[in-house]
Amino acid sequence: MNPSEKSSHADVYAGDTSAPRVVDAPDGTIHVFNIEADSEPGTLARIANVLNIANVAPIRVSLESRRDDGTLIIYVELSVRLSVAQAIQRKLAQLTEVIHVDMSV
C-alpha cells in the first residue's frame, strides 16, 4: 500500500468533515441504501451522480414511485468499503430532493 492509500480524505466542499472511522469493511461488502426522495425530473440522475463516487456499477437498483404522496423509493446495492458507503450516504442526504436515506450492510 502506498502512502496516499493510507491517508484519510474528506470532501470539504460537500461538508464531509467528519473524522473517518478506523475500522473499515473489506472490499466486497454489500451496502444497501434505501432512499426516499421527491419525485421530480432529474432526481434519479442526481442520485446516480452521487453513486458514481464509488466508481463501481450498483449490484441492484430498484425504483418505485408512490402516487399517493409523490415520492420515489430507491433501493441500491453497492459493493464498496464502509468509508466509501458512509461518504455516499452523507452526500445523498445533502441533495435537496432526498427526504431520507438509510444505509445497512
N, C-alpha and C positions, 0 to 999 in steps of 0.2 A: 504494500500500500504506500503510495507516495504521500508526501506531507500535505498536499492540497486535499486529498481524500479524507485526512484525519481532522481537518479544520471544520468548525461549525459555521454554517452560513445562515443568514437571515435576510429576508426580503424587506428591508426597512421602508420601501416605497409602498408596500401593501400593509404596513403596520405590523409586520411579522417580527416583533422584537422580543418575543418570549424566549426564555432560555431553552435550548434544545435538551431533550431527555437523554440521560446517559445510556439507558437500556433501549436498544432498538431491535425490532423484529428482524429476522433474517430475510434476505431476498426470497421471494416466492410466497410470502404470506398474503393471503387474500383479505383485503379490507373491503367492507361493504358500506356504501354510502346511501342513505335514504334522504332524499332531498325533496322538500315541499317548496314550490315556487309559484309566483303569479304566472298565469297563462297569457303571456304577451309574445308578440312576434320577436324573435331573436333570443328568447330566454334559453332555449336549448343550445344555441350556438355559443352564448356567453358561458354557460356551464361547461360545455365541451372544451372551450378555450382554457378554462382553469384546469380541467383534467389533463390537458396537454403537458402540464408541468411534469407529470410522471414519465413522459416520453415512452410510454407503452400503450398499446391498444387495450381498452377495457375487455375483460373476460366476458362480461354480460352487461347489457343496458336494457332497461325496461322503462317505458314512459306511459303514464296513464293520465288522461285528462278528466278531471271531475267537473261535470257540467253544472252541478248544483251550486258550487262556490267559486268556480272559475280558476281552480288551481291545477298545477301539474304535480304529479308524484313521479319522481325519477329514482330508479334503483340502479346503482352502478357497482360492479365488482372490479377491483383493480388489484393486481399482484405487485405490491410495492413495499418498501421498508416503512416502518412505523413513522419515522420522521417525515418522510415524503407524504404519507397519508394525512398526518396532522397538519402539514402546511397546506395541503389541498383543502382540508376541512375548514381551516381558518379563512382561506381565500374565497371559498364558496359562501361562507357566512357573510362576507363583506359585499357580495353582489346585492344590489338593491332589489332585484326580483326574487331573491331567495328569502323565504319566510322562515324556514327551519332546516337544519342539516344535522343528521346523526351519523356517526361512524362506528362500526363494530368490526371485530375480527371473526 
